[in-house]
Amino acid sequence: MTSPILSWALPLALLMLVLAMGCTLVRLLRGPTAQDRVLALDCMYLNAMLVMLVLGLLYDSTHYFEAALLMAILGFVGSVAMAKFLLRGEVIE
C-alpha cells in the first residue's frame, strides 16, 4: 500500500535526480580541470545511488537497496583513489 503522496512524489523525485545526473554529465564532459571532473563523477555516483534508492521504494524491492549500498562503497573507494592520484600522482605507494 502506497500513500497517494508517494504515488506522485517518487516519480517526481526520480525525474529530478535524472535531471541532476544530466547536469552533472555536462560538468563531467566540459570541466576545465581534473578536479572538476572528479567532483562531477563523485556527484554522478551519488545521484545514481539515490536513483537506485527511489526505485527500491517505487518497486518495493530490497534488491535495489543492496545495489545502492554496493554503489556507495565502490564510489567512496573510487573517490579516495582518484583524490590520492590527483594529489600525489600515484595510487599505490
N, CA, C and O atoms as a CHARMM CRD file, in Angstrom:
* protein
*
  372
    1    1 MET  N      0.83200  -1.18200   0.00000 PROA 1      0.00000
    2    1 MET  CA     0.00000   0.00000   0.00000 PROA 1      0.00000
    3    1 MET  C      0.88100   1.25200   0.00000 PROA 1      0.00000
    4    1 MET  O      1.63800   1.48800   0.94200 PROA 1      0.00000
    5    2 THR  N      0.77800   2.01900  -1.02200 PROA 2      0.00000
    6    2 THR  CA     1.49500   3.28800  -1.05800 PROA 2      0.00000
    7    2 THR  C      0.51400   4.41400  -0.82100 PROA 2      0.00000
    8    2 THR  O     -0.65000   4.34100  -1.21400 PROA 2      0.00000
    9    3 SER  N      0.99000   5.43300  -0.18900 PROA 3      0.00000
   10    3 SER  CA     0.12900   6.57600   0.06800 PROA 3      0.00000
   11    3 SER  C     -0.03700   7.38900  -1.21300 PROA 3      0.00000
   12    3 SER  O      0.78600   7.28000  -2.12300 PROA 3      0.00000
   13    4 PRO  N     -1.07500   8.19000  -1.29600 PROA 4      0.00000
   14    4 PRO  CA    -1.27900   8.99000  -2.50200 PROA 4      0.00000
   15    4 PRO  C     -0.16000  10.00800  -2.73300 PROA 4      0.00000
   16    4 PRO  O      0.11500  10.39200  -3.87000 PROA 4      0.00000
   17    5 ILE  N      0.46900  10.43200  -1.66400 PROA 5      0.00000
   18    5 ILE  CA     1.56700  11.39500  -1.81600 PROA 5      0.00000
   19    5 ILE  C      2.77000  10.71600  -2.46200 PROA 5      0.00000
   20    5 ILE  O      3.42000  11.29700  -3.33100 PROA 5      0.00000
   21    6 LEU  N      3.06600   9.48700  -2.04200 PROA 6      0.00000
   22    6 LEU  CA     4.19800   8.77200  -2.62700 PROA 6      0.00000
   23    6 LEU  C      3.96200   8.40300  -4.08800 PROA 6      0.00000
   24    6 LEU  O      4.92000   8.27200  -4.85100 PROA 6      0.00000
   25    7 SER  N      2.72500   8.23600  -4.48300 PROA 7      0.00000
   26    7 SER  CA     2.44900   7.83300  -5.86300 PROA 7      0.00000
   27    7 SER  C      2.85600   8.90500  -6.87200 PROA 7      0.00000
   28    7 SER  O      3.14000   8.58200  -8.02500 PROA 7      0.00000
   29    8 TRP  N      2.88900  10.16000  -6.46400 PROA 8      0.00000
   30    8 TRP  CA     3.38100  11.19700  -7.37800 PROA 8      0.00000
   31    8 TRP  C      4.73400  11.74800  -6.96800 PROA 8      0.00000
   32    8 TRP  O      5.44300  12.30300  -7.80700 PROA 8      0.00000
   33    9 ALA  N      5.11400  11.61100  -5.70100 PROA 9      0.00000
   34    9 ALA  CA     6.38700  12.16400  -5.23700 PROA 9      0.00000
   35    9 ALA  C      7.57900  11.33100  -5.70500 PROA 9      0.00000
   36    9 ALA  O      8.62500  11.88300  -6.04300 PROA 9      0.00000
   37   10 LEU  N      7.42900  10.01600  -5.72600 PROA 10     0.00000
   38   10 LEU  CA     8.55500   9.17300  -6.14300 PROA 10     0.00000
   39   10 LEU  C      8.90600   9.33700  -7.62300 PROA 10     0.00000
   40   10 LEU  O     10.08900   9.46800  -7.93700 PROA 10     0.00000
   41   11 PRO  N      7.93600   9.33800  -8.55600 PROA 11     0.00000
   42   11 PRO  CA     8.32300   9.62400  -9.94600 PROA 11     0.00000
   43   11 PRO  C      8.88900  11.02600 -10.14100 PROA 11     0.00000
   44   11 PRO  O      9.77300  11.22800 -10.97300 PROA 11     0.00000
   45   12 LEU  N      8.38700  11.99300  -9.37900 PROA 12     0.00000
   46   12 LEU  CA     8.92600  13.35400  -9.46300 PROA 12     0.00000
   47   12 LEU  C     10.36100  13.39500  -8.95800 PROA 12     0.00000
   48   12 LEU  O     11.21400  14.04900  -9.56000 PROA 12     0.00000
   49   13 ALA  N     10.63100  12.70300  -7.85900 PROA 13     0.00000
   50   13 ALA  CA    11.99700  12.64100  -7.33900 PROA 13     0.00000
   51   13 ALA  C     12.92100  11.93900  -8.32500 PROA 13     0.00000
   52   13 ALA  O     14.07300  12.33800  -8.49400 PROA 13     0.00000
   53   14 LEU  N     12.41900  10.89600  -8.97500 PROA 14     0.00000
   54   14 LEU  CA    13.20900  10.19000  -9.97800 PROA 14     0.00000
   55   14 LEU  C     13.53800  11.10200 -11.15800 PROA 14     0.00000
   56   14 LEU  O     14.66200  11.08500 -11.66100 PROA 14     0.00000
   57   15 LEU  N     12.57600  11.88600 -11.59500 PROA 15     0.00000
   58   15 LEU  CA    12.80500  12.82700 -12.68900 PROA 15     0.00000
   59   15 LEU  C     13.84200  13.88300 -12.29500 PROA 15     0.00000
   60   15 LEU  O     14.72900  14.20700 -13.08600 PROA 15     0.00000
   61   16 MET  N     13.73400  14.41200 -11.09300 PROA 16     0.00000
   62   16 MET  CA    14.68800  15.42200 -10.63800 PROA 16     0.00000
   63   16 MET  C     16.10000  14.85800 -10.52600 PROA 16     0.00000
   64   16 MET  O     17.06800  15.54300 -10.85500 PROA 16     0.00000
   65   17 LEU  N     16.22400  13.62700 -10.06900 PROA 17     0.00000
   66   17 LEU  CA    17.54200  13.01300  -9.96600 PROA 17     0.00000
   67   17 LEU  C     18.15100  12.74100 -11.33400 PROA 17     0.00000
   68   17 LEU  O     19.36000  12.87800 -11.51700 PROA 17     0.00000
   69   18 VAL  N     17.32500  12.36200 -12.28400 PROA 18     0.00000
   70   18 VAL  CA    17.82900  12.14100 -13.64300 PROA 18     0.00000
   71   18 VAL  C     18.26700  13.47600 -14.26300 PROA 18     0.00000
   72   18 VAL  O     19.27400  13.52600 -14.96900 PROA 18     0.00000
   73   19 LEU  N     17.52300  14.54800 -14.00400 PROA 19     0.00000
   74   19 LEU  CA    17.94000  15.86700 -14.47500 PROA 19     0.00000
   75   19 LEU  C     19.25100  16.30400 -13.82200 PROA 19     0.00000
   76   19 LEU  O     20.10100  16.91100 -14.47400 PROA 19     0.00000
   77   20 ALA  N     19.41000  16.00000 -12.55200 PROA 20     0.00000
   78   20 ALA  CA    20.66500  16.33300 -11.86400 PROA 20     0.00000
   79   20 ALA  C     21.82500  15.53800 -12.44600 PROA 20     0.00000
   80   20 ALA  O     22.93800  16.05300 -12.55800 PROA 20     0.00000
   81   21 MET  N     21.57300  14.28700 -12.81500 PROA 21     0.00000
   82   21 MET  CA    22.62300  13.48800 -13.44500 PROA 21     0.00000
   83   21 MET  C     22.98300  14.05800 -14.81600 PROA 21     0.00000
   84   21 MET  O     24.14600  14.01400 -15.21500 PROA 21     0.00000
   85   22 GLY  N     22.00400  14.58900 -15.53700 PROA 22     0.00000
   86   22 GLY  CA    22.28600  15.22100 -16.81800 PROA 22     0.00000
   87   22 GLY  C     23.15700  16.45700 -16.66700 PROA 22     0.00000
   88   22 GLY  O     24.09200  16.66700 -17.43900 PROA 22     0.00000
   89   23 CYS  N     22.84500  17.27500 -15.66800 PROA 23     0.00000
   90   23 CYS  CA    23.67300  18.47000 -15.40800 PROA 23     0.00000
   91   23 CYS  C     25.08800  18.07500 -14.98800 PROA 23     0.00000
   92   23 CYS  O     26.06400  18.72300 -15.36500 PROA 23     0.00000
   93   24 THR  N     25.18100  17.02600 -14.21800 PROA 24     0.00000
   94   24 THR  CA    26.49600  16.55300 -13.78500 PROA 24     0.00000
   95   24 THR  C     27.29000  15.99200 -14.95100 PROA 24     0.00000
   96   24 THR  O     28.51200  16.13400 -15.00000 PROA 24     0.00000
   97   25 LEU  N     26.60400  15.35800 -15.88600 PROA 25     0.00000
   98   25 LEU  CA    27.28200  14.83200 -17.07200 PROA 25     0.00000
   99   25 LEU  C     27.88000  15.96000 -17.91500 PROA 25     0.00000
  100   25 LEU  O     28.96100  15.81400 -18.48600 PROA 25     0.00000
  101   26 VAL  N     27.17400  17.07300 -17.98500 PROA 26     0.00000
  102   26 VAL  CA    27.71100  18.23700 -18.70000 PROA 26     0.00000
  103   26 VAL  C     28.99200  18.71500 -18.02600 PROA 26     0.00000
  104   26 VAL  O     29.97600  19.01300 -18.70400 PROA 26     0.00000
  105   27 ARG  N     28.98800  18.79100 -16.69900 PROA 27     0.00000
  106   27 ARG  CA    30.19100  19.23300 -15.98200 PROA 27     0.00000
  107   27 ARG  C     31.31500  18.21900 -16.12500 PROA 27     0.00000
  108   27 ARG  O     32.48900  18.58600 -16.18100 PROA 27     0.00000
  109   28 LEU  N     30.95300  16.94700 -16.18400 PROA 28     0.00000
  110   28 LEU  CA    31.96500  15.90200 -16.34600 PROA 28     0.00000
  111   28 LEU  C     32.65300  16.01000 -17.70700 PROA 28     0.00000
  112   28 LEU  O     33.86300  15.80900 -17.81100 PROA 28     0.00000
  113   29 LEU  N     31.89300  16.32200 -18.73300 PROA 29     0.00000
  114   29 LEU  CA    32.46800  16.41200 -20.07300 PROA 29     0.00000
  115   29 LEU  C     33.15600  17.74700 -20.34700 PROA 29     0.00000
  116   29 LEU  O     34.12600  17.79100 -21.10400 PROA 29     0.00000
  117   30 ARG  N     32.67200  18.84000 -19.74300 PROA 30     0.00000
  118   30 ARG  CA    33.20600  20.15800 -20.03800 PROA 30     0.00000
  119   30 ARG  C     34.09400  20.73300 -18.94000 PROA 30     0.00000
  120   30 ARG  O     34.61500  21.83800 -19.08900 PROA 30     0.00000
  121   31 GLY  N     34.27500  20.01200 -17.85500 PROA 31     0.00000
  122   31 GLY  CA    35.03300  20.53100 -16.71900 PROA 31     0.00000
  123   31 GLY  C     36.40600  21.02100 -17.11300 PROA 31     0.00000
  124   31 GLY  O     37.15200  20.29100 -17.76600 PROA 31     0.00000
  125   32 PRO  N     36.76300  22.23500 -16.73600 PROA 32     0.00000
  126   32 PRO  CA    38.05800  22.75300 -17.17300 PROA 32     0.00000
  127   32 PRO  C     39.24800  22.07500 -16.50200 PROA 32     0.00000
  128   32 PRO  O     40.32500  21.99900 -17.09300 PROA 32     0.00000
  129   33 THR  N     39.07100  21.58200 -15.28300 PROA 33     0.00000
  130   33 THR  CA    40.19400  20.95200 -14.58900 PROA 33     0.00000
  131   33 THR  C     39.83700  19.51100 -14.22000 PROA 33     0.00000
  132   33 THR  O     38.67400  19.11100 -14.25300 PROA 33     0.00000
  133   34 ALA  N     40.85800  18.75800 -13.87400 PROA 34     0.00000
  134   34 ALA  CA    40.64400  17.36700 -13.46100 PROA 34     0.00000
  135   34 ALA  C     39.87000  17.29500 -12.14900 PROA 34     0.00000
  136   34 ALA  O     39.09900  16.36000 -11.93100 PROA 34     0.00000
  137   35 GLN  N     40.07200  18.27100 -11.28400 PROA 35     0.00000
  138   35 GLN  CA    39.34400  18.27700 -10.01400 PROA 35     0.00000
  139   35 GLN  C     37.84500  18.45900 -10.24100 PROA 35     0.00000
  140   35 GLN  O     37.03400  17.85200  -9.54100 PROA 35     0.00000
  141   36 ASP  N     37.47000  19.29500 -11.22000 PROA 36     0.00000
  142   36 ASP  CA    36.05300  19.45300 -11.54500 PROA 36     0.00000
  143   36 ASP  C     35.46000  18.15200 -12.05100 PROA 36     0.00000
  144   36 ASP  O     34.32500  17.80600 -11.72200 PROA 36     0.00000
  145   37 ARG  N     36.22600  17.43700 -12.84900 PROA 37     0.00000
  146   37 ARG  CA    35.72500  16.17700 -13.39200 PROA 37     0.00000
  147   37 ARG  C     35.58800  15.11400 -12.30600 PROA 37     0.00000
  148   37 ARG  O     34.63500  14.33500 -12.32100 PROA 37     0.00000
  149   38 VAL  N     36.51900  15.07500 -11.37600 PROA 38     0.00000
  150   38 VAL  CA    36.42600  14.10800 -10.27200 PROA 38     0.00000
  151   38 VAL  C     35.23800  14.44000  -9.38500 PROA 38     0.00000
  152   38 VAL  O     34.52100  13.53800  -8.95100 PROA 38     0.00000
  153   39 LEU  N     35.01800  15.71300  -9.11000 PROA 39     0.00000
  154   39 LEU  CA    33.87300  16.11100  -8.30600 PROA 39     0.00000
  155   39 LEU  C     32.56500  15.78800  -9.01800 PROA 39     0.00000
  156   39 LEU  O     31.59900  15.36400  -8.38400 PROA 39     0.00000
  157   40 ALA  N     32.53100  15.98700 -10.33700 PROA 40     0.00000
  158   40 ALA  CA    31.33200  15.64700 -11.10400 PROA 40     0.00000
  159   40 ALA  C     31.08600  14.13800 -11.09700 PROA 40     0.00000
  160   40 ALA  O     29.94000  13.69900 -11.00300 PROA 40     0.00000
  161   41 LEU  N     32.14200  13.35400 -11.19400 PROA 41     0.00000
  162   41 LEU  CA    31.99000  11.90300 -11.14700 PROA 41     0.00000
  163   41 LEU  C     31.49400  11.45000  -9.77500 PROA 41     0.00000
  164   41 LEU  O     30.68400  10.52800  -9.67500 PROA 41     0.00000
  165   42 ASP  N     31.98200  12.09700  -8.72200 PROA 42     0.00000
  166   42 ASP  CA    31.53300  11.79600  -7.37100 PROA 42     0.00000
  167   42 ASP  C     30.05000  12.11500  -7.21800 PROA 42     0.00000
  168   42 ASP  O     29.29600  11.34300  -6.62600 PROA 42     0.00000
  169   43 CYS  N     29.64500  13.25100  -7.75400 PROA 43     0.00000
  170   43 CYS  CA    28.22900  13.63600  -7.70100 PROA 43     0.00000
  171   43 CYS  C     27.37500  12.69400  -8.54600 PROA 43     0.00000
  172   43 CYS  O     26.22700  12.41000  -8.20400 PROA 43     0.00000
  173   44 MET  N     27.94000  12.21500  -9.64700 PROA 44     0.00000
  174   44 MET  CA    27.20700  11.31100 -10.53600 PROA 44     0.00000
  175   44 MET  C     26.91200   9.98300  -9.84700 PROA 44     0.00000
  176   44 MET  O     25.79700   9.47000  -9.95000 PROA 44     0.00000
  177   45 TYR  N     27.89600   9.41900  -9.14600 PROA 45     0.00000
  178   45 TYR  CA    27.61400   8.14600  -8.47400 PROA 45     0.00000
  179   45 TYR  C     26.66500   8.35100  -7.30000 PROA 45     0.00000
  180   45 TYR  O     25.88200   7.45700  -6.97800 PROA 45     0.00000
  181   46 LEU  N     26.72200   9.51000  -6.65700 PROA 46     0.00000
  182   46 LEU  CA    25.79800   9.78800  -5.56900 PROA 46     0.00000
  183   46 LEU  C     24.36500   9.89000  -6.09400 PROA 46     0.00000
  184   46 LEU  O     23.43700   9.35700  -5.48500 PROA 46     0.00000
  185   47 ASN  N     24.19000  10.57600  -7.22400 PROA 47     0.00000
  186   47 ASN  CA    22.85700  10.66500  -7.81900 PROA 47     0.00000
  187   47 ASN  C     22.37500   9.30200  -8.28900 PROA 47     0.00000
  188   47 ASN  O     21.19300   8.98900  -8.14800 PROA 47     0.00000
  189   48 ALA  N     23.26200   8.48500  -8.84500 PROA 48     0.00000
  190   48 ALA  CA    22.87000   7.14300  -9.28500 PROA 48     0.00000
  191   48 ALA  C     22.45200   6.28200  -8.09400 PROA 48     0.00000
  192   48 ALA  O     21.51300   5.49200  -8.18800 PROA 48     0.00000
  193   49 MET  N     23.15400   6.44300  -6.98400 PROA 49     0.00000
  194   49 MET  CA    22.78400   5.70100  -5.78500 PROA 49     0.00000
  195   49 MET  C     21.39800   6.13300  -5.29300 PROA 49     0.00000
  196   49 MET  O     20.59700   5.29500  -4.88000 PROA 49     0.00000
  197   50 LEU  N     21.12100   7.42200  -5.33700 PROA 50     0.00000
  198   50 LEU  CA    19.80600   7.90400  -4.91900 PROA 50     0.00000
  199   50 LEU  C     18.71100   7.44500  -5.87100 PROA 50     0.00000
  200   50 LEU  O     17.59200   7.17500  -5.43600 PROA 50     0.00000
  201   51 VAL  N     19.01600   7.35100  -7.16900 PROA 51     0.00000
  202   51 VAL  CA    18.05200   6.80400  -8.12100 PROA 51     0.00000
  203   51 VAL  C     17.72700   5.36000  -7.75600 PROA 51     0.00000
  204   51 VAL  O     16.56600   4.95100  -7.80200 PROA 51     0.00000
  205   52 MET  N     18.74100   4.59300  -7.39500 PROA 52     0.00000
  206   52 MET  CA    18.50500   3.20000  -7.00200 PROA 52     0.00000
  207   52 MET  C     17.62700   3.12600  -5.75000 PROA 52     0.00000
  208   52 MET  O     16.76800   2.25100  -5.64900 PROA 52     0.00000
  209   53 LEU  N     17.83500   4.02700  -4.80800 PROA 53     0.00000
  210   53 LEU  CA    17.00800   4.02200  -3.59900 PROA 53     0.00000
  211   53 LEU  C     15.56700   4.39700  -3.91000 PROA 53     0.00000
  212   53 LEU  O     14.64300   3.79900  -3.35900 PROA 53     0.00000
  213   54 VAL  N     15.36000   5.37500  -4.78100 PROA 54     0.00000
  214   54 VAL  CA    13.99800   5.75600  -5.16300 PROA 54     0.00000
  215   54 VAL  C     13.32300   4.61600  -5.91800 PROA 54     0.00000
  216   54 VAL  O     12.13600   4.35800  -5.71500 PROA 54     0.00000
  217   55 LEU  N     14.06700   3.93000  -6.79000 PROA 55     0.00000
  218   55 LEU  CA    13.49300   2.78600  -7.49300 PROA 55     0.00000
  219   55 LEU  C     13.13600   1.67000  -6.51000 PROA 55     0.00000
  220   55 LEU  O     12.13500   0.97800  -6.69400 PROA 55     0.00000
  221   56 GLY  N     13.94800   1.49500  -5.47400 PROA 56     0.00000
  222   56 GLY  CA    13.63500   0.49800  -4.45300 PROA 56     0.00000
  223   56 GLY  C     12.34600   0.81500  -3.72500 PROA 56     0.00000
  224   56 GLY  O     11.56400  -0.08500  -3.42000 PROA 56     0.00000
  225   57 LEU  N     12.11900   2.09100  -3.44600 PROA 57     0.00000
  226   57 LEU  CA    10.85600   2.48400  -2.81700 PROA 57     0.00000
  227   57 LEU  C      9.69600   2.35100  -3.78900 PROA 57     0.00000
  228   57 LEU  O      8.60000   1.93900  -3.40900 PROA 57     0.00000
  229   58 LEU  N      9.94200   2.70100  -5.04600 PROA 58     0.00000
  230   58 LEU  CA     8.86900   2.67800  -6.04300 PROA 58     0.00000
  231   58 LEU  C      8.40900   1.25200  -6.34300 PROA 58     0.00000
  232   58 LEU  O      7.21000   0.99600  -6.44800 PROA 58     0.00000
  233   59 TYR  N      9.35900   0.32300  -6.48200 PROA 59     0.00000
  234   59 TYR  CA     9.01900  -1.05900  -6.80900 PROA 59     0.00000
  235   59 TYR  C      8.92700  -1.95900  -5.58100 PROA 59     0.00000
  236   59 TYR  O      8.62300  -3.14500  -5.71000 PROA 59     0.00000
  237   60 ASP  N      9.18100  -1.42200  -4.40900 PROA 60     0.00000
  238   60 ASP  CA     9.08300  -2.15900  -3.15100 PROA 60     0.00000
  239   60 ASP  C      9.94100  -3.42800  -3.17900 PROA 60     0.00000
  240   60 ASP  O      9.46300  -4.52900  -2.90700 PROA 60     0.00000
  241   61 SER  N     11.21800  -3.24100  -3.51700 PROA 61     0.00000
  242   61 SER  CA    12.14300  -4.36700  -3.62300 PROA 61     0.00000
  243   61 SER  C     13.41600  -4.05700  -2.83100 PROA 61     0.00000
  244   61 SER  O     13.91700  -2.93300  -2.85400 PROA 61     0.00000
  245   62 THR  N     13.92100  -5.05500  -2.14300 PROA 62     0.00000
  246   62 THR  CA    15.13700  -4.85300  -1.35400 PROA 62     0.00000
  247   62 THR  C     16.40500  -4.97000  -2.19600 PROA 62     0.00000
  248   62 THR  O     17.47700  -4.55700  -1.75400 PROA 62     0.00000
  249   63 HSD  N     16.29800  -5.51900  -3.38600 PROA 63     0.00000
  250   63 HSD  CA    17.48200  -5.68200  -4.23300 PROA 63     0.00000
  251   63 HSD  C     18.07400  -4.33200  -4.63200 PROA 63     0.00000
  252   63 HSD  O     19.29000  -4.20100  -4.77000 PROA 63     0.00000
  253   64 TYR  N     17.22600  -3.34100  -4.81400 PROA 64     0.00000
  254   64 TYR  CA    17.70300  -2.01300  -5.16400 PROA 64     0.00000
  255   64 TYR  C     18.52200  -1.39600  -4.02100 PROA 64     0.00000
  256   64 TYR  O     19.50100  -0.69000  -4.26400 PROA 64     0.00000
  257   65 PHE  N     18.11900  -1.66400  -2.79100 PROA 65     0.00000
  258   65 PHE  CA    18.84100  -1.12900  -1.64500 PROA 65     0.00000
  259   65 PHE  C     20.22500  -1.76300  -1.52100 PROA 65     0.00000
  260   65 PHE  O     21.19600  -1.09300  -1.17000 PROA 65     0.00000
  261   66 GLU  N     20.30200  -3.04500  -1.80800 PROA 66     0.00000
  262   66 GLU  CA    21.60500  -3.71200  -1.77600 PROA 66     0.00000
  263   66 GLU  C     22.51700  -3.18400  -2.87400 PROA 66     0.00000
  264   66 GLU  O     23.71600  -3.00300  -2.65900 PROA 66     0.00000
  265   67 ALA  N     21.95200  -2.93900  -4.04300 PROA 67     0.00000
  266   67 ALA  CA    22.74100  -2.37600  -5.13800 PROA 67     0.00000
  267   67 ALA  C     23.19600  -0.96600  -4.80200 PROA 67     0.00000
  268   67 ALA  O     24.31500  -0.58600  -5.14500 PROA 67     0.00000
  269   68 ALA  N     22.35300  -0.18100  -4.13700 PROA 68     0.00000
  270   68 ALA  CA    22.73100   1.18100  -3.74200 PROA 68     0.00000
  271   68 ALA  C     23.85300   1.15100  -2.71000 PROA 68     0.00000
  272   68 ALA  O     24.75100   1.99200  -2.75300 PROA 68     0.00000
  273   69 LEU  N     23.81400   0.20500  -1.79400 PROA 69     0.00000
  274   69 LEU  CA    24.88700   0.07900  -0.81000 PROA 69     0.00000
  275   69 LEU  C     26.20400  -0.28600  -1.48400 PROA 69     0.00000
  276   69 LEU  O     27.25400   0.25400  -1.13400 PROA 69     0.00000
  277   70 LEU  N     26.15300  -1.18500  -2.43600 PROA 70     0.00000
  278   70 LEU  CA    27.35300  -1.56000  -3.18300 PROA 70     0.00000
  279   70 LEU  C     27.89600  -0.37700  -3.98200 PROA 70     0.00000
  280   70 LEU  O     29.10900  -0.17400  -4.04600 PROA 70     0.00000
  281   71 MET  N     27.01500   0.39100  -4.58400 PROA 71     0.00000
  282   71 MET  CA    27.44900   1.58900  -5.32200 PROA 71     0.00000
  283   71 MET  C     28.09700   2.60600  -4.40000 PROA 71     0.00000
  284   71 MET  O     29.07500   3.25100  -4.77900 PROA 71     0.00000
  285   72 ALA  N     27.56800   2.75700  -3.19500 PROA 72     0.00000
  286   72 ALA  CA    28.13800   3.71100  -2.24500 PROA 72     0.00000
  287   72 ALA  C     29.54300   3.29800  -1.82200 PROA 72     0.00000
  288   72 ALA  O     30.44100   4.13400  -1.72500 PROA 72     0.00000
  289   73 ILE  N     29.72600   2.02100  -1.57600 PROA 73     0.00000
  290   73 ILE  CA    31.04900   1.53700  -1.16000 PROA 73     0.00000
  291   73 ILE  C     32.06000   1.69200  -2.28300 PROA 73     0.00000
  292   73 ILE  O     33.16100   2.19700  -2.06400 PROA 73     0.00000
  293   74 LEU  N     31.69600   1.26300  -3.48200 PROA 74     0.00000
  294   74 LEU  CA    32.61600   1.36400  -4.60600 PROA 74     0.00000
  295   74 LEU  C     32.87900   2.82100  -4.99700 PROA 74     0.00000
  296   74 LEU  O     33.99600   3.17100  -5.37900 PROA 74     0.00000
  297   75 GLY  N     31.86700   3.65300  -4.90400 PROA 75     0.00000
  298   75 GLY  CA    32.05300   5.07100  -5.20600 PROA 75     0.00000
  299   75 GLY  C     32.97700   5.75800  -4.22500 PROA 75     0.00000
  300   75 GLY  O     33.79100   6.59500  -4.61700 PROA 75     0.00000
  301   76 PHE  N     32.86100   5.41400  -2.95400 PROA 76     0.00000
  302   76 PHE  CA    33.74900   6.00700  -1.95400 PROA 76     0.00000
  303   76 PHE  C     35.19100   5.58700  -2.19000 PROA 76     0.00000
  304   76 PHE  O     36.09700   6.41900  -2.13700 PROA 76     0.00000
  305   77 VAL  N     35.41000   4.31200  -2.44900 PROA 77     0.00000
  306   77 VAL  CA    36.76600   3.82400  -2.70100 PROA 77     0.00000
  307   77 VAL  C     37.33500   4.46900  -3.96500 PROA 77     0.00000
  308   77 VAL  O     38.50800   4.83900  -4.00400 PROA 77     0.00000
  309   78 GLY  N     36.51000   4.60100  -4.98500 PROA 78     0.00000
  310   78 GLY  CA    36.95700   5.24400  -6.21700 PROA 78     0.00000
  311   78 GLY  C     37.29100   6.70700  -6.01500 PROA 78     0.00000
  312   78 GLY  O     38.26000   7.20500  -6.59000 PROA 78     0.00000
  313   79 SER  N     36.50700   7.40500  -5.21000 PROA 79     0.00000
  314   79 SER  CA    36.77100   8.81900  -4.93500 PROA 79     0.00000
  315   79 SER  C     38.07100   8.99600  -4.16100 PROA 79     0.00000
  316   79 SER  O     38.84000   9.91700  -4.43800 PROA 79     0.00000
  317   80 VAL  N     38.31600   8.13300  -3.20800 PROA 80     0.00000
  318   80 VAL  CA    39.56100   8.21000  -2.44600 PROA 80     0.00000
  319   80 VAL  C     40.76000   7.93100  -3.34800 PROA 80     0.00000
  320   80 VAL  O     41.78600   8.60500  -3.25000 PROA 80     0.00000
  321   81 ALA  N     40.62900   6.94600  -4.21700 PROA 81     0.00000
  322   81 ALA  CA    41.73000   6.62000  -5.12600 PROA 81     0.00000
  323   81 ALA  C     42.00400   7.76200  -6.09800 PROA 81     0.00000
  324   81 ALA  O     43.16300   8.08500  -6.36000 PROA 81     0.00000
  325   82 MET  N     40.95800   8.37300  -6.63200 PROA 82     0.00000
  326   82 MET  CA    41.15000   9.48800  -7.56300 PROA 82     0.00000
  327   82 MET  C     41.74400  10.70400  -6.85800 PROA 82     0.00000
  328   82 MET  O     42.59400  11.38900  -7.42700 PROA 82     0.00000
  329   83 ALA  N     41.31500  10.98100  -5.64600 PROA 83     0.00000
  330   83 ALA  CA    41.87500  12.10500  -4.90800 PROA 83     0.00000
  331   83 ALA  C     43.35200  11.87600  -4.60200 PROA 83     0.00000
  332   83 ALA  O     44.16600  12.79300  -4.71200 PROA 83     0.00000
  333   84 LYS  N     43.68400  10.66500  -4.22300 PROA 84     0.00000
  334   84 LYS  CA    45.08400  10.35400  -3.94400 PROA 84     0.00000
  335   84 LYS  C     45.92600  10.44400  -5.20400 PROA 84     0.00000
  336   84 LYS  O     47.07000  10.89500  -5.15300 PROA 84     0.00000
  337   85 PHE  N     45.37300  10.02100  -6.33500 PROA 85     0.00000
  338   85 PHE  CA    46.09500  10.11200  -7.59600 PROA 85     0.00000
  339   85 PHE  C     46.31500  11.56200  -8.00400 PROA 85     0.00000
  340   85 PHE  O     47.38500  11.90700  -8.50500 PROA 85     0.00000
  341   86 LEU  N     45.32200  12.41200  -7.79800 PROA 86     0.00000
  342   86 LEU  CA    45.46900  13.81500  -8.15300 PROA 86     0.00000
  343   86 LEU  C     46.45600  14.54500  -7.24800 PROA 86     0.00000
  344   86 LEU  O     47.14500  15.46400  -7.68900 PROA 86     0.00000
  345   87 LEU  N     46.52200  14.13700  -5.99100 PROA 87     0.00000
  346   87 LEU  CA    47.45100  14.79400  -5.06500 PROA 87     0.00000
  347   87 LEU  C     48.89500  14.34500  -5.25500 PROA 87     0.00000
  348   87 LEU  O     49.80600  15.17300  -5.24900 PROA 87     0.00000
  349   88 ARG  N     49.11100  13.03900  -5.42500 PROA 88     0.00000
  350   88 ARG  CA    50.45600  12.51200  -5.43600 PROA 88     0.00000
  351   88 ARG  C     50.92000  11.96500  -6.79300 PROA 88     0.00000
  352   88 ARG  O     52.12200  11.79900  -7.00000 PROA 88     0.00000
  353   89 GLY  N     50.01800  11.68700  -7.69800 PROA 89     0.00000
  354   89 GLY  CA    50.38400  11.13400  -8.98300 PROA 89     0.00000
  355   89 GLY  C     50.46400   9.62900  -8.99400 PROA 89     0.00000
  356   89 GLY  O     50.75900   9.03900 -10.03400 PROA 89     0.00000
  357   90 GLU  N     50.20800   8.97800  -7.85300 PROA 90     0.00000
  358   90 GLU  CA    50.21500   7.53000  -7.78300 PROA 90     0.00000
  359   90 GLU  C     49.19300   7.08500  -6.74700 PROA 90     0.00000
  360   90 GLU  O     48.90200   7.81000  -5.79600 PROA 90     0.00000
  361   91 VAL  N     48.65800   5.89600  -6.93900 PROA 91     0.00000
  362   91 VAL  CA    47.64300   5.39400  -6.01100 PROA 91     0.00000
  363   91 VAL  C     48.29100   4.48400  -4.99100 PROA 91     0.00000
  364   91 VAL  O     47.99800   4.58400  -3.79900 PROA 91     0.00000
  365   92 ILE  N     49.16000   3.60500  -5.43300 PROA 92     0.00000
  366   92 ILE  CA    49.82500   2.65400  -4.54700 PROA 92     0.00000
  367   92 ILE  C     51.23300   3.15800  -4.27500 PROA 92     0.00000
  368   92 ILE  O     51.98800   3.46200  -5.19900 PROA 92     0.00000
  369   93 GLU  N     51.57100   3.24000  -3.01600 PROA 93     0.00000
  370   93 GLU  CA    52.89900   3.77100  -2.64500 PROA 93     0.00000
  371   93 GLU  C     53.93800   2.70700  -2.64300 PROA 93     0.00000
  372   93 GLU  O     55.10300   2.98200  -2.35500 PROA 93     0.00000
